[in-house]
Amino acid sequence: MMPIGFRPLSGGNGCSLLSASPLPDLVAAGYTETEYAASGTAEQLVGDSLVPPADFTTRIVSRRPDDPSSFSGCVVVEWLNVSSGNDAAPEYSYLAAEIVRAGHAWVGVSAQYVGVEGGAGSVGMATGDPQSLADKDPERYAGLHHPGDAYCYDIFGSMGRAVRATSASDHPLSGLDVRTVLAVGESQSAMALTTYVNTVGAVAGIFDGYLIHSRAAAGLPAGDVGTGIDVSVVFGCEPTTLRTDLVSPVFVVQTETEVLTNFRYHVVRQPDTDRLRVWEVAGASHADLHQIGDFEEFLGCPDPVNRGQQRFVLRAALRHLQSWVAGGTPPPVGEPLVLRTTDGAEPAFAVDDLGNVRGGVRTPCVDAPTQVLSGVVANPISRICLLFGSTAPVAGDVLTARYGTRAQYEKHYRDACDAAIAAGFVVDEDRDELLADANPELVPA
């Protein structure tokens, strides 16, 4: 394997990796964000066709502590998501608070063709003709080139290997003592990591652990030369479990949307092991208000999007994973979401008296509920509305009958917060933010 060459990117319109959700102030936290062109040669690692190695120049984004003494030793490497037709970092949005306070570094990798060369996307959010990074901002991105998703798995693995070699002065993590490298990805990227773990990860030994968030029943297929993978084919592929001879720990976090809908994760449920942990989060959807922030109205969905609390669960999952790969105690076991079936029909969720799902990893929004939070939209008007779930109101008199007074609701909520932290599904540092997420104003005084 040829070494990866890095070149800082500057000028133009700045880093093309936007987020709609509020993120930590990196400067105030003593972090630096830098974007790099990363060049090397990749091989096809997944698939039966034989294609020759190809040169690539992709981009990565590094967010790292300025002071090496404040670095935890852990690098979180995200497979950037291309479902919108451009690169996005949804997992960073969920994990950023934990990454920064823990002193981890984060590296986002444009592993797929669409992230560099542009594409139509799969969620109906792209506007206008697809544009490559170089077309959109030639001053900054001229020279980037992706040879196609036949090489995406090796490109991602190459970046995971490269982040450990920090001795060169031009390295994105120069001066940091890297001891742990974790791979993370959500949605299409989680499907890619599913395939990576089952085919490459077990033998390559590049990543110390994996956080796979919101995968489908099948993994992303092998790609082709000169084009991207059509993620829609995943939903017709043969379902696949994760291999049982895992070397590096794998943590899978799923929402209601993936357990049912056309993601159909329920057909590949498998037991936890000493190298596999799966959490199914109650009241959560594939994407949610935390991900879209103030831009919710631009989705055009008829109902408010999901307001669940999976961000807290994901931060806890990252902390457990980092400790787990370092030889610590495995993460706590989470109950699966409760399903019911009728006469061989597709399963549905078993719900409580308000309509919230039973079982799963619990947070205060479902254990002291004021709303009905769902990851399954019965008749979504678009793919994006299916992914963002829904939030439905509960009548005031129903909440009064349930809690009595607003003060009693707040006590129930605090108790549920304490229970989630005690169970290990939320970290104690998130207590204040979780308490602030309560909805006392919805309970009649």
N, C-alpha and C positions, 0 to 999 in steps of 0.2 A: 504494500500500500504506500503510494507516494504521500509525502507530508502535505498538509494543507497550508496554502499561502494566504495571508490576511492582508487586506488593504483598507484603511479607514475610509469611509464615505462621508463626504461633506458637501456643503453648498446646496444649490437648488432649492427645493421647497421643504427640505428637512426630511426626517424619517417618515416613510410612508407606512405607518403602523398605528392606526388610530383606535381609540376605545371610547365607547359611550358611557362607561361606568366611571365613577370617581376612583382615583388611584392614589397611592401614597405620594407625597412630595419627595421625590428622590434627592433633590438638592438638600433639603432640610434633614433628610435621613443620612446624609453623607454618602450618597450613591452617585455614580456617573453612568449615563446612558451613551453608548457609542454604537454606531452602525458600521459594519464591515462587509466588503466583498470577500468571499471565501472561495478559493480556487483549488481544484484538484482533479483527480481522475476517478470515475466511479464504474462499477461493474453491475451487471444485473444479478441480483441475489434471489429474486422470487420469480417463479414462472419456468416454463419448460423450453421456451424458445431460446436459441443461442444468439446473442448479439455481442458485438465487440465492445470493449471498454470505451468510455466517452469522457472527454474533458468537460468540466462545468465551471462556471463562476456564479455562485448563488450569493445570497446575502444572509447575514445573521445580525441580530440585535443583542447587545450585551448590556445588562444592568448589574453593576457590581459595586461593592463597597470601595470607597476611596482608600480607606485605611486597612492594610492587610491584617492588622491585629484584630479588627472587628469582624473579619470573615470567618464564617462557621466551618469552612472546609467543604461545604456542600454546594454543588452546582445543579440547578434545576434546568433541564434542557427541554424546551417545548417544541413539539412538532406543530408549526403554525398551521392554522385552519384556513382552507381555501374555498369553503362552501359559498361564500358571498361573491366569488370571482376575483377576490383579492386576499392577501394575507391578513389574518386577524389573530389575536392572541387571547382567546376567551379564557384559557386556563390561568393565565397571568392575572386576569381581572378577578377571578375567584381567589387566587392564592397570594396575591401581592402583599396583603397585610402580614401574613405569616412569613413570607420570604424576606421582607425587609426587616421585621423585628427580630428574626432569627439570625440575620447576617448572612443569609445565603446569597449566592449570585444566580442570576437568571440569564439564559441564552435562548432566544427565539430563532428557529431555523426555518428558512424558506426551503423546505425539503421537496415540495411538489412543483410541477411544471407551471400550474396556474398562478402560483404565488409570484413567479418571476416573469412569465411570459403573458399572463392575463388569461381570462376565460369568462364564460357566461355565468358561472356559478350554478348552484343547485337549489337555492332557496328563494329565488325570485326577487333578489335585492339588487342585482346588478342593473346599472343604467347606462345606456349608450353602447357603443361598440367596445368589446374587450380591448384593454390596453395593457401592454407590458409595463413593468416598472421603468424601463428605459424610454418608452414612448411617452409616459406621463411626465417624466422628469429626466431628460437626457443629461443635463448637467451633473446630476448626482449618480445616475444609475447606468450610464453608458458603459458597455463592456460586460454587463451581466448576461449570462446565457445558461439555460437549463436544457439538457438534451432529451428530456422526456421522463415520464414516470416509470419507465423500465428501470431507472436508476435511483428512484427516490429513496428506497430502503437503504442503499449503500451511502447515499449522500447524507442521510440523517445519522447513520452509524458513524460515518467519517467525522462528522461534527462532534459526536459524543466522544470519540477517541481523541480528537484534537484538543478538546477543552482541558484535558489532563496535562498536555505538554506546554506548560506556561513559562518556560525559561526564556523564550525569545522576547525581545523588547517590544516587538510589534504585535504580540499575542493579545487578544481581547482581555484575558485574565492575567496578564503579566504581573508577577510579584505575589500572586495568591498561591497558597499551599492547598491544592485541590486533593481531597481525600475521598469524596463521595460524588458520584454523578448519577442523577435520577432522570429518567425520561418521563415526560408527561404529555398528555394530549386529550382534547375533548372532541366528541362527535366524529366527523370524518377522520380526524387525527387519531382518535381512540380506535377507530376501525383499522387504521394503518398500524398502530402499535399492537393491536391484536395479532395481525399477520406477522409483524416483526418478531414478537415474542415467540410465536409458534414456529417460525422458520429460521430466523437469524439469531435471535437473542439467546437461545439456549446453547448455542455453540460459540458465538462471537465474544461473549464476556465483556462487552463494552460498558453496559450500564449496570449499576449496582442494584437498581430497583426501578419499578414502573408504577405510575399512577395512570390508570386507564379510566377515563371519565366519559360516560354516556356512549358506550359501544352498542352496535347492533348485534343480532344473532350471528352474523357472518363477519369476517374480516374483509378489509379492502383487498381487491384482487391484485394480481401482477399488472403492471402498467406496460405501455408500449413506448417505442422510441418516437420522439418528436411530438408527443401529445400528452394530455393529462388523462387521469382515470375518471371515468363517469361514475360518480358515487352512487347513482341511482341503481346500478346493477347489483349493488351489495344486497338490496332487499329481495333479490331473487336468487341469491347464491345459497349454496348448501350451508346450513348452520354449523358452527364450529365451537367447541369448548376450548379452553386453554389447556395446553399440554400439562400432564401431571408430573413430568420430570423436571420441573423448573429448578434452576439454580439460583437466580436472583428473585427476591420477593416481588410479587405482583399484587397491587391493590386496585380493585375495580370498584368504582362508585357509580351507581345507576339511579336514575330517577324513575318516576312513574311512567314517563313517556317511553323510555326504552324497554321497560318490562313488558308493556303492551304495545299498542299501535303497530305500525308495520316494522318497527325495530325488532319486535318479537323475542326479546332476550329471554323470556320465560322458558323457551324451548331448550335453552342451553345452560340453564342453571346447573351449577355443580357445587359439591361440598367444599367448604374451606379446608385448607391444608396448612402445613407448617410453612408453605411458600405462597399461599394464595389466600386472600381475604376479599370478600365481596360485601359491600354495604348497599342496600336499596333504601333510598331516602324517602320517607313519607312526606306528602304535601309538596313535592318538588317536581319541576318540569325540566325538559331538555335545556331550555334557556329561560331566563326570568327577568324580573324588573331590575335586579342588580346588574344584569348584563346590558340592558338597553337604557337604563337611566331615564333622563329627561326626554329621550327620543321615542318613548312608547307610542305616542300618537301617530308617528310616521309608519308604524307597522300596518295600520289600517284594520286591526282586529276589532270585532264588535264588542268584545268583553275585555275588562282589564286583564293584563297578563299576570302570570303566576307571581305571587309575592312570598314564596316560600323562603326557607332559610338554609338552602344547601351550601351557601358560601361558608358558613360556620363549620359545617360538616367537612367540607373539602379542606379547610385549613387544618382541622384536626387530623384528617387523613394524611396530609403531607407530613405533619409532625410525627405521627405514628410510623410512617414509612421510613423517614430519615433515621429514627431510632432503631427500627426493626433491622435495617440493613447494617447498622453498626453493631448488631448483636444484642440489642435490647429485647424486651418482651414483645411478642407479636401483638398486633392491634386487637382490641376487644371484638368479639363476634357480634354481628348485627343480625337480628331476625329478618327474614325476607318479608316483603309485602304480602298480605294475605289475598289469595285469589279464590274465586268461586267459579265453578263451571256448571253448565246446565245442558244435559242431553248431548254431550259431545260438541257443543258450540264453543266458539272462542272464549277464553276465560275473561272475567271481569274482576274488578277489585271488590273485596268485601269492605263495606264502609260502616262508619258509626252513625249515630242518630242525626248528626248534622250533615253527613255526606263526605267526611274526610276518611281516607283509607285507613284500614287497620294494619297493625304490624309495621315492619320496617324500622329503620333508624329514626328515632323520634326527636323532634325539636319542640320548643314551646308553642310555635304557631299551630301545631296539630294536637298537642297535649293540653293546651289552654287556648282553644281556638276562638276566634271571633269572626272567621271567614271560612268559606269552603275553598280549599286550595287543591287544584288538580293539575296533573300532568297529562291528562287525556281530554282532548277537546272532541266532543261528540260529532260535530259537523263543521270542521274548520273550513274557512273560506279560502285559505291558502296554506301552502306548506309552512310558511313562517309562523302563521298563527297556531298551527298544530304544535310546532316546536316550543312556543312560548307559553303553552298551557293556559290556565285561566284562574281567576279569583272571583268568587261569587259572594254576595253579602248574606249575612244571617240577620233575620229580623230582630229588632231591639227587644221585643217581649220574650223571644226565645233566649236571648242572652241574659235577660233579667231572671228568667226562670232557672237558668243554668248556674249563674253566679250570685244572684241576689243584688249585690252592689258592685260599683266600680272598684272599690277597695278590695273586695273579695276576689274579683277577677285578677287584680294586680298581685295578690298573694298567690293565687293559682299559677300565674305566669312565672313569678319568682321561683316557686317550688319546682316548676317544670324546667326552668333554667338550671337550677341546682342539680336536678336529676340528670339532665343531658351532660353536664360537666362531670358529674360523678361517674357516669357510664363511659366517659371517654369519647363521646361523640362531639363535644365542643371543648375548646381549650379555655382555661380559666382567664387568660388575658382578653378573651372576647366577651367576658361577662357584661361589662358596661354597654358595649355595642348591642349585644343581644337583648339586654333589658330595655334599651332605647327603641328596640324594634317592636315593642308591645303596642297594642291598639286600645288603650283605655277609653279613648274618645268614642269608640263604637259601642261601648256599654252604657246604657242609660244611667245617669247619676243616681 
